[in-house]
Amino acid sequence: MEIEEIGSGFSRQVIAWASAPDVVFKFARWPNFNLSEYCFWQSRKDTEVAAHLAPCVDITADGYVLTMKRTTPLKAAGITLPDWLLLAEPHSRLSRQQVEELGLHYELMPYDIKPENLSIFNGRIVLHDYASSTAPLLFHELSR
């Protein structure tokens, strides 16, 4: 099939296109989610945090379509997550120790880290959906 729906959620639909196998396209119902994710990536792409995020490639001027590097689902990569994460309440705040146990950067600690937002990119666990989890951090940084 030329076009494949990878997933969808409250704010976005994620599509893969056979002609561009290395990326996915995130179509937003409202552009703020794509803009938040893209801005966070741009502000962190040259830092050590970038290794823990699926890279954003481009965004349309209106923010409705975000292009991101395609990642591999944890299950397809044979990765098993710790029980404490699988059993956690939705939107739980993880401790710094828990975040680091996953191999993620501690700066991502207070945010929405849950199994469905994690995947593999370049051999390591990354967040592939970090729009809603990073918006509070970006707002805080921009309001300084």
C-alpha positions as CSV (number, residue, x, y, z in Angstrom):
1,M,0.0,0.0,0.0
2,E,1.3,3.4,-0.9
3,I,0.0,5.2,2.2
4,E,-0.2,3.6,5.7
5,E,-1.7,5.0,8.9
6,I,0.9,4.4,11.6
7,G,-1.3,5.8,14.4
8,S,-3.7,8.5,15.6
9,G,-4.5,10.2,18.8
10,F,-6.4,13.1,20.2
11,S,-4.6,15.7,18.2
12,R,-2.9,14.1,15.3
13,Q,-2.9,11.3,12.7
14,V,0.5,9.8,11.6
15,I,0.9,8.6,8.1
16,A,3.8,6.7,6.3
17,W,4.2,7.0,2.6
18,A,6.0,4.3,0.6
19,S,7.8,6.9,-1.5
20,A,9.4,8.4,1.7
21,P,10.2,5.3,3.8
22,D,12.5,7.1,6.3
23,V,10.0,9.6,7.5
24,V,6.4,9.9,8.8
25,F,3.9,12.7,8.4
26,K,2.0,14.0,11.4
27,F,-1.2,15.7,10.4
28,A,-2.6,17.9,13.2
29,R,-6.2,18.8,13.9
30,W,-4.7,21.9,15.5
31,P,-1.2,23.2,14.6
32,N,-0.1,23.9,18.2
33,F,0.9,20.2,18.8
34,N,3.1,20.1,15.7
35,L,4.5,23.5,16.4
36,S,5.3,22.6,20.0
37,E,7.1,19.4,19.0
38,Y,9.0,21.1,16.2
39,C,10.1,24.0,18.4
40,F,11.3,21.7,21.1
41,W,13.3,19.7,18.6
42,Q,14.8,22.9,17.1
43,S,15.8,24.1,20.6
44,R,17.4,20.8,21.5
45,K,18.8,19.3,18.2
46,D,22.4,20.4,19.0
47,T,22.3,19.2,22.6
48,E,22.7,15.8,24.2
49,V,18.9,15.7,24.6
50,A,18.5,15.2,20.8
51,A,19.7,11.6,21.1
52,H,16.6,10.9,23.1
53,L,14.1,12.3,20.6
54,A,12.9,11.2,17.2
55,P,14.2,14.0,14.9
56,C,11.9,16.5,13.3
57,V,12.7,17.0,9.6
58,D,10.4,19.8,8.5
59,I,7.1,21.5,9.2
60,T,4.7,23.3,6.9
61,A,4.4,27.1,7.4
62,D,0.9,26.7,8.9
63,G,2.1,23.9,11.3
64,Y,-0.5,21.4,10.2
65,V,1.9,18.9,8.8
66,L,5.1,17.8,10.6
67,T,7.7,15.5,9.0
68,M,9.6,13.4,11.4
69,K,12.2,10.6,11.1
70,R,10.5,7.2,11.2
71,T,11.2,5.1,14.2
72,T,10.8,1.4,15.0
73,P,8.2,0.3,17.5
74,L,9.6,-1.2,20.7
75,K,7.8,-4.5,20.1
76,A,9.2,-4.9,16.6
77,A,12.7,-4.2,18.0
78,G,12.3,-6.9,20.7
79,I,12.4,-4.4,23.5
80,T,10.6,-5.2,26.7
81,L,9.9,-2.3,29.1
82,P,10.1,-2.5,32.8
83,D,6.9,-3.5,34.7
84,W,6.9,-0.2,36.6
85,L,6.4,1.7,33.4
86,L,3.9,-0.7,31.9
87,L,1.8,-0.5,35.1
88,A,2.1,3.2,35.7
89,E,-0.9,5.4,35.7
90,P,-1.4,7.5,32.6
91,H,0.5,10.8,32.7
92,S,2.5,9.7,35.8
93,R,5.6,11.7,36.6
94,L,8.6,9.5,36.5
95,S,11.6,9.9,38.8
96,R,14.9,10.8,37.5
97,Q,16.2,7.3,38.3
98,Q,13.3,5.8,36.2
99,V,13.9,8.1,33.3
100,E,17.6,7.2,33.3
101,E,16.8,3.5,33.6
102,L,15.1,3.8,30.3
103,G,18.2,5.4,28.9
104,L,16.6,8.7,28.4
105,H,17.9,12.2,29.3
106,Y,16.9,13.5,32.7
107,E,15.7,16.8,31.2
108,L,12.7,14.8,29.9
109,M,11.9,13.6,33.5
110,P,8.7,15.5,34.3
111,Y,7.0,14.9,31.0
112,D,4.6,12.4,29.5
113,I,6.8,9.3,29.1
114,K,4.6,6.3,28.5
115,P,5.1,3.1,26.4
116,E,3.1,4.3,23.4
117,N,5.3,7.4,23.1
118,L,8.5,5.4,23.0
119,S,10.3,3.7,20.0
120,I,13.7,3.0,18.6
121,F,15.8,5.3,16.5
122,N,19.5,4.7,15.7
123,G,19.6,1.8,18.2
124,R,18.3,3.6,21.3
125,I,15.0,4.3,22.9
126,V,13.5,7.7,22.0
127,L,10.4,9.7,22.4
128,H,8.5,9.9,19.1
129,D,5.6,11.9,20.5
130,Y,6.8,14.7,22.7
131,A,4.4,17.5,21.7
132,S,2.2,17.7,24.8
133,S,4.9,16.7,27.1
134,T,7.3,19.5,26.1
135,A,4.8,22.3,25.7
136,P,5.1,23.4,29.4
137,L,8.9,23.4,29.2
138,L,8.9,25.5,26.1
139,F,6.3,27.9,27.5
140,H,8.4,28.4,30.6
141,E,11.6,29.0,28.5
142,L,9.8,31.5,26.2
143,S,8.3,33.4,29.1
144,R,11.6,34.2,30.7
